[in-house]
């Protein structure tokens, strides 16, 4: 974790050694918390690093979403940033990533990003094969990523 004197952001570097082989596999997430924020189950993700898309937990604009898979139904592509806001407090929490990942916001203030996953069974999501990248000696791969976190008020953004 790094903080800089003239930069309000905090940089977090996460290194994950290879995921060991298990019966079905493992998914490892990185979670950031911004406590006491009321996001009204709304968050924003970037769209190909061009613009922010509004997302709502368990909601689709074009159809009624009925799901028992709360996490996977609320994962979106995060190419560069994910943002939560508390309108009443005029606070925003931004997490940027250095690579494309899946992610979402849960529990009103928990930003979750998929850091790595290794699956030994097909998850039946269209690829028709397990997801297991093998590194040296058949082990999984090491993943190192850098995340930048920034908590700011809308007053600070106007300056």
JOHU-V407324 format. One record per residue. N is the residue number from 1. PHI is phi as a letter, one per 40 degrees, with the letter a starting at -180 (999 if undefined). PSI is psi in whole degrees, 0 to 359 (* if undefined). D_CENTER is the distance of its C-alpha to the mean C-alpha in whole Angstrom. Layout:
[[N,PHI,PSI,D_CENTER] [N,PHI,PSI,D_CENTER]]
This chain:
[[1,999,135,18] [2,b,139,20] [3,b,146,21] [4,b,144,23] [5,d,319,26] [6,b,17,26] [7,b,123,22] [8,c,354,21] [9,c,156,17] [10,b,132,16] [11,b,130,15] [12,b,122,14] [13,b,127,14] [14,b,127,13] [15,b,127,16] [16,b,120,16] [17,c,169,19] [18,d,139,20] [19,c,125,19] [20,c,156,22] [21,c,129,24] [22,b,181,24] [23,d,308,25] [24,b,333,23] [25,h,181,20] [26,a,142,17] [27,b,131,13] [28,b,124,11] [29,b,157,8] [30,b,130,7] [31,b,135,7] [32,b,138,9] [33,b,136,11] [34,b,89,14] [35,c,154,16] [36,g,31,19] [37,b,135,17] [38,b,102,18] [39,c,356,16] [40,f,35,18] [41,f,30,15] [42,b,139,14] [43,a,174,11] [44,b,139,11] [45,b,152,9] [46,c,153,11] [47,b,100,14] [48,f,34,15] [49,g,22,15] [50,b,320,18] [51,a,163,17] [52,c,137,14] [53,b,131,14] [54,c,133,15] [55,b,146,13] [56,b,137,15] [57,c,128,14] [58,f,40,16] [59,a,139,18] [60,b,134,19] [61,c,326,21] [62,c,347,24] [63,a,163,24] [64,c,118,24] [65,c,124,21] [66,b,116,22] [67,a,151,20] [68,b,2,20] [69,b,77,17] [70,d,320,15] [71,c,303,11] [72,c,333,12] [73,c,345,13] [74,b,22,11] [75,c,138,8] [76,b,160,8] [77,c,132,8] [78,b,102,7] [79,c,324,10] [80,a,329,10] [81,a,154,8] [82,b,140,7] [83,b,138,10] [84,b,149,12] [85,b,145,15] [86,b,102,18] [87,c,318,21] [88,c,320,24] [89,c,354,23] [90,f,46,22] [91,b,146,19] [92,b,143,16] [93,b,122,13] [94,b,134,11] [95,b,123,8] [96,b,152,9] [97,b,161,8] [98,c,8,12] [99,a,160,11] [100,c,136,10] [101,a,168,7] [102,c,152,6] [103,a,174,3] [104,a,182,5] [105,b,129,7] [106,b,160,10] [107,f,27,13] [108,g,345,14] [109,a,12,12] [110,b,114,9] [111,c,123,6] [112,b,131,4] [113,b,138,2] [114,c,111,6] [115,c,315,8] [116,a,155,11] [117,a,146,13] [118,b,112,17] [119,b,139,19] [120,b,358,23] [121,b,148,23] [122,c,130,22] [123,c,5,20] [124,f,42,22] [125,b,23,19] [126,h,345,22] [127,c,335,22] [128,g,33,25] [129,a,158,24] [130,c,163,22] [131,b,93,19] [132,a,99,20] [133,c,125,21] [134,c,132,24] [135,c,211,24] [136,d,136,27] [137,g,22,30] [138,g,1,28] [139,c,170,25] [140,c,184,21] [141,b,152,20] [142,c,134,19] [143,b,129,15] [144,b,129,15] [145,b,154,12] [146,b,129,12] [147,b,144,10] [148,b,128,12] [149,b,138,12] [150,a,125,15] [151,b,122,16] [152,a,160,19] [153,c,156,21] [154,c,335,23] [155,c,321,26] [156,c,328,25] [157,c,335,23] [158,c,345,27] [159,c,*,28]]
